């Protein structure tokens, strides 16, 4: 039995003073309650950057103005293989909110135990 393969775009929203935005997974999704970088699945024919822009608009209600590809990481779960395309997001319009009911938190990257 082969594992399902999923492409995901994720954003590291970084402020100039060293704050990183994390989002808590909603109760109706796998790994609910876990903190993660915002983002989501890349649709067929969609670039990772385009998916990131779409997902951050849907999840956080923001419009990305500056994002740069950073690193890609592949992780194997028991039933799936996920390829995560991370982007550094340093510019956006709007104030991030949990548009899907999820909690969000800004964390000082020099002290990541704050969540």
N, C-alpha and C positions, 0 to 999 in steps of 0.2 A: 504494500500500500504506500503510495507516494504522498508526501506532505504537501499541503496547500501552500503556495508561495504568495506573499503579500508585499507590495511596495508601499512604503509610508514616507511622507514628508513631515519633518518635525522642525520647529523653530526655537532657537535660543534667543528670546527677546531680552536684550541687554540694554541697560541704561548707562549713561556716561559715568555714573557714580558707583557702578559695580553691582547693580541689582539684576537678578534673573527671575523671570516669571515662570512659575510652576502652576499646573492645573491638576485638580484632583479628579480621578476618573469617577463618573457618575455611577450610581447604584445599579443601573440597568445594563451595564457593560461588564465584560470580562475584566478581572483585576480591579473591581470597584474599590474605591477608597485609596488606591495607590496614587502617589504624586508622579506627574510626568511632565515632559515638555509638550506644549500644545502642538497639534497637527492632526494628520489623518491619512487615510488611504489615498493613493494616487489612482485616478481613474484611467481607463484605457485611452491612449493617445494624448495624455496630459503630461507635461513636464513636471519634474519635482517642484520647481519654483512656482509654476502656475497652481499646482495642487496646494502648496503652502499658502499662497495668497488667498485662495478660495477657502481653505480650512480655517485660517485665522479670522477671516471675515465672518464665517459661520459660527465659530466657537467663541470668539472674543469681541466681535463687532468692530474690528479695526481694519484699516486699509493700509497694507504694507507699502512703504515707499522706498525702503532700502533693505535688501536681503542678499547675502552672499553665500554660495555653497561652502560648506565647511568640511564635513567628513561623512562617509557612508559606512555603515556598520551592519553586518548580517548576524542575526540571532536566531538560533533554532529552538523552538518550543516543542513540546511533545507532539502536537498535531499540525503545526505550521512552521514555516520559515519566513521570517520578516526581514526585509531589507529596508533599513532606516536611512533616509537621505536627510542629514542635518544641515540647517542653514543658520547663519548668524543674522539675526534681524535687529538692525540698529536704527531703523527709521519707520515710523508708522503715524497715521492720523487717527485720532480718537483715543479714548481711554479704555483700556482692556477691561471687560467685564465677563463674568461667566454666563454667556448668552444661552447656554444649554442647561443652566441650573447648576453647573459645577462650581466648586470653590476654587478661587485662584489666590496666589500669594506671591509677593515679591520677596526674594531671598538674597541676602548679601552673599556674594560668591566667595568672600574671604571668610565667611562663617556659615557654611551650608547646613548647620544643624538647626536652623531657625524654623523649620516647618514641623 
